[in-house]
């Protein structure tokens, strides 16, 4: 049997998933590492910790199958966190840890760039929002605040390119990861001269852009040995975790949106060409040169639900524990008793600032429309609806860029809640499908490997492997209520925005 | 000893308070009656129930003192709920129950009048906001929707005038009560021809306006007998409960504001002449021809605190019961642990629409500025601060009309809470005094009777009788925070107003 391994290089762990030749999960292994927040706004990883986790997770899944009888690992392929940056000197000695997407120390530089017209000009070529998450901003910050590093830096890689460099001595970056750097022209698929100039680097400091289907084979023997792999096992570059999560739920055809709500969330639609939002509200990242994922990341997802649990439903959290039940389940049951529209209570979920659709780090949360008959149950349903309305606002921006949405594939924690899935169907007025795609990121990486190795013709083959799915249809009674509330939510989000800077400043200056 | 009785004719009860010649309370009696809400927006009283309650409460306090030894009741005087209306036919048979200030069935007529320029023109002469509470609006509504009543109505009185008519056959209304009808010109102290025309009535359908110091003496013997009064006991007309409550806490000199927060609330400042807010945000009612009370009524006071108790602090309400403590006390203790400004969380308290300062029946409540670190304790303090900020907004409107406030006399339920008093001192940046004026309305009525009967020269004598008081000084550390937040609160209240009509419409159409 030919097995394949999909590797998910995440922000706080690496997961290796071993699939059989029917793309069924046979084994998986998850190894964690720290996210260093030594000082405010820092979010770094140690690349040696990542490498150890990577090697061990691969080794661990391989040891779970018997490869003695001609069975083999036919390929290893990758899904990787995007936007990370590591600086190396000319001898390939690291000058930094892994500066992750979550690191926001470059905010002053991205803000300045955004305010100048230059930001929009660069965004319109790179598809990456001008934001501290992007390597473009991080390079500006390094040059200004750590010239001792920037001056010595001969090479810059991300987390996945570092793995490939360590294993193969390669200096390449797939165009999917490249498309999230803020430095890569997504129309001519080359590093963008203007962006490089702004970042203060030259093209030779960056890896060579390659297809996600490219692969390496001649691994350093010592690493092959420790993982239990043959030295000529193909390592397929794969792509960024965002675009791959669309592939992983079969949301790669035009008009199909993938919505993920975990701690934070995102909505992404595939387009067959790179397209840009003239208003700068969305990102455009490559899956490969024929599939582009346009979307918006939202900060406020399950994290906000957690805030409601800990602060509004602390009593019920205790009750759930006494009942031996999950607090979120109990809360969902409570919210389900309130009609769609929460009896006219709205919630803007921006507890932690927001990226799409408003891109305002100072945004804050609000309840609006409270009357004497509203209870905590109304507030809870309003919280769930508010998270959903916000994603809906992003979808409206997406539709301006890529055209109408036709259906939604839902994943992440929220997809486990029937109430929430129905809410998405009702607010979006679209059928919502929840694929049983377990380990969809790793599966998508493996599908790319199969195409890379010529085993399949098209990545659309993934549709055969994502399992059964449940589809939720919009309920006319509910969507009628949401149709009336959505415009109020949207107009209010503009009205409220006028005071976000002021209240955030007060909160910072008076923080205890 | 010469006793006097102050009668407080309220919306759901009548209270008689018997004072000795040192103005100390000797006895009191409170008798309740129903407020009929047979259909939506109706709020009526039965005048026979009121009359019985009135007679019994007077009789009850008289029976508590010995009047055998030359002691006597030297006067009965009145504080009365304002804005009530009763229609009588030409034989003085009642055609309606008492339509109270709380009855809002006339809202369409007041709205229409307000939208036409005519509303502002009439307000600028009568001092009564164009609102369904006012007899002006009620008369328009009666004429349009109940012509069978309006056509037969030969006389209109309010609740207090009905009592005087029943006891003395009088057909008079003191200028204080008259100033709350919306029909009375507060500059020439006559019924306003234009307002009467709009109301569709003539002057002879209305009582004769008289001084609050006028009194009647020849009572019908049967009523004197049942109350235990001499037939020639002077009954002083007295005034409206709003203006008298200023007198009752010695807030009758320029620049002294009286703030009352009970279920709802009000802030009132005395002026020595009638003055009008060109923006129509305040009322101007007479105490007597030399004292005018300019102020704003707010709907959202203790009622909002109660909502927070029942909906956000239901768990603590149970805990308080187990502790044998008052839930509000426990909540106040919780709120006191949060710093001034609630860590940058704002609350607009309009759960039940609002009168002053925004005069918007569709206004609704909101929390603004929520972040991950905010707890229910922040929300609670924000509720208290929001109620206070709103009264502060009214005070800014008042200051435009009557000049700077110099100090605040506080009464009502909130005045019992040291936290809340301090909050008022800090937000207003004014000393807040809490007079020990128990039964201040009845005391003020009795002080007017003493002036009416020539026993004192000036109503300012009341200062000697309101007891000791506590004064709270603004705390610089706190008022600094509020100075930063107040402008945000005020600007937001304008931003939020743009969506009140829409959310209120949704709530009405989707009410369960």
Interface residues (C-beta under 8 A of the other chain):
Chain A: X303 X307 X311 X312 X314 X315 X339 X341 X343 X344 X346 X351 X352 X364 X365 X366 X367 X368 X369 X370 X371 X372 X374 X375 X376 X481 X484 X485 X488 X491 X492 X495 X496 X498 X499 X502 X503 X504 X506 X507 X510 X511 X512
Chain B: X303 X307 X311 X312 X314 X315 X339 X341 X343 X344 X346 X351 X352 X364 X365 X366 X367 X368 X369 X370 X371 X372 X374 X375 X376 X481 X484 X485 X488 X491 X492 X495 X496 X498 X499 X502 X503 X504 X506 X507 X510 X511 X512
